[in-house]
Amino acid sequence: MPERFSLGRQNGSRGDETVAVLGLGRFGSAVALELMASDVQVLGVDSSERTVQDMSTTLTHCVRADSTHEDALRQLGIQEFERAVVGIGTSIESNLLTASLLKTLGVDNVWAKAISSAHGRILEQLGVDHVVYPENDMGRRVAHLVMGCMLDFIQFEPDYAMVKTAPPTTMLDKPLSETGVRSGHGVTIVGVKRPGSAFTHCTGETVLRSGDVVIASGLPRAVEKWSELG
C-alpha cells in the first residue's frame, strides 16, 4: 500500500506550495527537480522501483505506485492536491487514465504531457487544464536558435515571442527612443544585461553598449529578423 503524502509544511519549503508529479521519466523528473529548486514540495510517483529509489533523496516524497489505479491515488491523498503533472510518455493509455483519474478525483489544475496532436486533443476532452508538447516545443525552439543569431527563443503564442540576443550595432550608443526599433521593426526591448551585471528593465532613455545582451519581444518573425541584423 502506498504511503500517504502529507501536505504539512516542510523545512525550507513554501508550506502550501505542493505539486504531484506522476511519471518520473526525463520530462517528469526535470519538472520535479525544477519545482524542488523553486522551494516547492513535490510528491513523485512512478511505477519503477529503481526510478523511485534514484529520486527518493531529491524529492520531498517519492513512492512507487500505479497511477492508473484510483485506489492507489486515493491512498496517496492525490485528491488533496490542487496541482498535478502527468509526465508519463511511454504509454498513452497510462497517461490518459492517470489524467482522467486526477480530474475525477477533483485535482483543479492538471498539466499533462502529450506526444502528438491527437493525444493532446483527447487530454483536452478529458478536461486537462494544460497540455504540454515538450518534444515539439523544444524542436521549434532549437530550430529558431540554429537558424538565427539568438541566445534563446521562447514563443508564448502564435503571435508573440521573446528572444535573448546581442543588439544590432546600429542600435548602440544612443537612447532606445531614437533607434526606431519599435516603429521600424515592431520589436520592443524589454530588458538589458551589462557584462557582469543582472538584467534590468529598459526605458526610452536606455543606451545600449557593445557587449550588452537584451531581451526583445514581438511577433516571432519580427524578432527573428531583428536579431539577424547584426
C-alpha positions as CSV (number, residue, x, y, z in Angstrom):
1,M,0.0,0.0,0.0
2,P,1.5,3.4,-1.0
3,E,2.3,5.7,1.9
4,R,0.0,8.8,2.2
5,F,1.7,12.1,1.4
6,S,1.4,14.8,4.0
7,L,0.6,18.4,2.8
8,G,2.0,19.9,6.0
9,R,4.8,22.4,6.0
10,Q,8.3,21.0,5.4
11,N,11.6,22.7,6.4
12,G,12.8,25.0,3.7
13,S,9.6,24.9,1.6
14,R,6.8,27.3,0.8
15,G,4.3,25.5,3.0
16,D,1.2,25.2,0.9
17,E,3.1,25.0,-2.4
18,T,2.7,21.3,-3.3
19,V,2.6,19.5,-6.6
20,A,2.3,15.9,-7.5
21,V,4.3,14.6,-10.5
22,L,3.2,11.3,-11.8
23,G,5.7,9.6,-14.1
24,L,9.4,10.4,-13.4
25,G,10.9,9.9,-16.9
26,R,13.0,12.6,-18.4
27,F,10.2,15.1,-18.6
28,G,8.6,14.3,-15.3
29,S,11.9,14.3,-13.4
30,A,13.0,17.5,-14.9
31,V,9.7,19.2,-13.9
32,A,10.0,17.7,-10.4
33,L,13.6,18.8,-9.9
34,E,12.9,22.3,-11.1
35,L,9.9,22.6,-8.7
36,M,12.2,21.5,-5.8
37,A,14.7,24.1,-6.9
38,S,11.9,26.6,-6.6
39,D,11.3,25.5,-3.0
40,V,8.1,23.6,-3.8
41,Q,7.1,20.4,-2.1
42,V,6.9,17.6,-4.6
43,L,5.3,14.2,-4.4
44,G,6.9,12.0,-7.1
45,V,5.0,8.9,-8.3
46,D,6.4,6.2,-10.6
47,S,5.8,2.5,-11.3
48,S,9.5,1.8,-11.4
49,E,11.2,0.7,-8.2
50,R,14.6,1.8,-9.5
51,T,13.3,5.3,-10.6
52,V,11.7,5.8,-7.2
53,Q,15.0,4.8,-5.4
54,D,17.0,7.2,-7.6
55,M,14.7,10.1,-7.0
56,S,13.9,9.4,-3.3
57,T,16.7,11.6,-2.0
58,T,16.0,14.6,-4.2
59,L,12.2,15.0,-3.9
60,T,10.1,15.8,-0.8
61,H,8.5,12.4,-1.1
62,C,8.7,9.7,-3.7
63,V,6.7,6.5,-3.9
64,R,6.2,3.5,-6.2
65,A,2.6,3.3,-7.3
66,D,0.4,2.6,-10.3
67,S,-1.2,5.9,-11.1
68,T,-3.8,4.3,-13.3
69,H,-5.5,2.8,-10.2
70,E,-7.9,5.1,-8.4
71,D,-7.4,3.3,-5.1
72,A,-3.7,3.9,-5.2
73,L,-4.1,7.6,-5.9
74,R,-6.7,7.9,-3.1
75,Q,-4.3,6.3,-0.7
76,L,-1.6,8.8,-1.7
77,G,-4.1,11.6,-0.9
78,I,-3.9,12.9,-4.5
79,Q,-7.4,14.4,-4.1
80,E,-6.0,16.9,-1.7
81,F,-3.6,18.4,-4.3
82,E,-4.6,21.4,-6.3
83,R,-1.9,20.8,-8.9
84,A,-0.5,17.8,-10.6
85,V,1.7,17.0,-13.6
86,V,1.3,13.8,-15.7
87,G,4.7,13.1,-17.1
88,I,4.1,9.6,-18.4
89,G,5.2,9.3,-22.0
90,T,5.9,5.7,-22.6
91,S,2.3,4.6,-22.5
92,I,-0.5,6.8,-23.9
93,E,-3.1,4.6,-22.2
94,S,-1.5,5.1,-18.8
95,N,-1.1,8.8,-19.5
96,L,-4.8,9.2,-20.4
97,L,-6.1,7.0,-17.5
98,T,-3.9,9.0,-15.0
99,A,-5.1,12.3,-16.3
100,S,-8.7,11.2,-16.2
101,L,-8.4,10.0,-12.7
102,L,-6.8,13.2,-11.5
103,K,-9.8,15.2,-12.8
104,T,-12.3,12.7,-11.4
105,L,-10.6,13.0,-8.0
106,G,-11.0,16.8,-8.1
107,V,-7.5,18.0,-8.8
108,D,-8.1,21.5,-10.0
109,N,-5.0,22.2,-12.1
110,V,-3.7,19.3,-14.2
111,W,-0.8,19.5,-16.6
112,A,-0.2,16.6,-18.9
113,K,2.5,15.6,-21.4
114,A,1.2,14.8,-25.0
115,I,3.3,13.1,-27.7
116,S,1.0,14.1,-30.6
117,S,-1.7,16.5,-31.5
118,A,-4.3,13.6,-31.4
119,H,-3.1,12.7,-27.9
120,G,-3.4,16.3,-26.9
121,R,-6.9,16.6,-28.2
122,I,-8.0,13.6,-26.1
123,L,-6.4,15.1,-23.0
124,E,-8.3,18.3,-23.6
125,Q,-11.5,16.4,-24.0
126,L,-10.8,14.7,-20.6
127,G,-10.7,18.2,-19.0
128,V,-6.9,18.5,-18.6
129,D,-6.2,22.2,-18.0
130,H,-2.7,22.4,-19.7
131,V,-1.5,20.1,-22.4
132,V,2.3,20.2,-23.0
133,Y,4.2,19.1,-26.1
134,P,7.8,19.0,-24.8
135,E,9.4,17.5,-27.9
136,N,7.6,19.7,-30.4
137,D,8.1,22.8,-28.3
138,M,11.8,22.1,-27.9
139,G,12.2,21.2,-31.5
140,R,10.7,24.6,-32.6
141,R,12.9,26.4,-30.1
142,V,16.1,24.8,-31.3
143,A,15.2,25.4,-34.9
144,H,14.9,29.1,-34.2
145,L,18.3,29.2,-32.4
146,V,20.0,27.2,-35.1
147,M,18.9,29.5,-37.9
148,G,19.3,32.8,-36.1
149,C,21.8,34.7,-34.0
150,M,19.7,34.3,-30.8
151,L,21.0,33.1,-27.5
152,D,17.4,31.9,-26.6
153,F,13.9,31.9,-28.1
154,I,10.6,31.5,-26.4
155,Q,7.3,31.6,-28.2
156,F,4.3,32.1,-25.9
157,E,1.5,32.4,-28.6
158,P,1.5,32.2,-32.4
159,D,1.8,36.0,-32.5
160,Y,4.1,36.6,-29.5
161,A,7.7,35.6,-28.8
162,M,10.7,36.8,-26.8
163,V,14.4,36.4,-27.7
164,K,17.6,36.8,-25.8
165,T,20.3,38.2,-28.1
166,A,23.0,40.8,-28.7
167,P,21.6,44.1,-30.0
168,P,22.4,45.1,-33.6
169,T,25.4,47.5,-33.9
170,T,23.1,50.2,-35.4
171,M,21.3,50.5,-32.1
172,L,24.4,51.0,-29.9
173,D,25.4,54.3,-28.2
174,K,22.1,56.1,-28.5
175,P,18.8,56.1,-26.5
176,L,16.3,53.5,-27.4
177,S,13.7,56.1,-28.2
178,E,16.0,57.3,-31.1
179,T,16.6,53.9,-32.6
180,G,13.1,53.4,-34.2
181,V,13.2,49.7,-33.0
182,R,9.5,49.6,-32.3
183,S,8.2,51.7,-35.2
184,G,10.7,50.3,-37.7
185,H,10.9,46.6,-36.7
186,G,7.9,46.0,-34.5
187,V,10.1,45.0,-31.6
188,T,10.1,46.1,-28.0
189,I,13.3,45.9,-25.9
190,V,12.2,44.7,-22.5
191,G,15.5,44.3,-20.6
192,V,19.2,44.6,-20.9
193,K,22.1,42.9,-19.2
194,R,25.5,44.6,-18.9
195,P,28.6,42.4,-18.7
196,G,29.0,41.3,-15.1
197,S,25.5,42.6,-14.1
198,A,22.0,41.4,-13.8
199,F,19.1,42.1,-16.2
200,T,17.4,45.5,-15.7
201,H,14.3,46.9,-17.4
202,C,14.7,49.2,-20.3
203,T,13.2,52.7,-20.9
204,G,13.3,55.1,-23.8
205,E,16.4,56.6,-22.3
206,T,18.3,53.4,-22.0
207,V,21.5,53.4,-24.1
208,L,22.8,50.0,-25.3
209,R,26.5,49.3,-25.4
210,S,28.8,46.8,-27.1
211,G,28.7,43.6,-25.1
212,D,25.2,44.0,-23.8
213,V,22.6,41.2,-24.0
214,V,18.9,42.2,-24.4
215,I,15.5,40.6,-24.1
216,A,13.3,41.7,-27.0
217,S,9.6,40.9,-27.7
218,G,7.2,41.0,-30.7
219,L,5.9,38.8,-33.5
220,P,8.1,35.7,-33.9
221,R,9.2,36.6,-37.4
222,A,9.8,40.2,-36.4
223,V,12.1,39.4,-33.5
224,E,13.9,36.8,-35.7
225,K,14.6,39.2,-38.4
226,W,15.6,41.9,-36.0
227,S,18.1,39.6,-34.2
228,E,19.7,38.8,-37.6
229,L,20.6,42.5,-38.3
230,G,24.0,42.1,-36.6
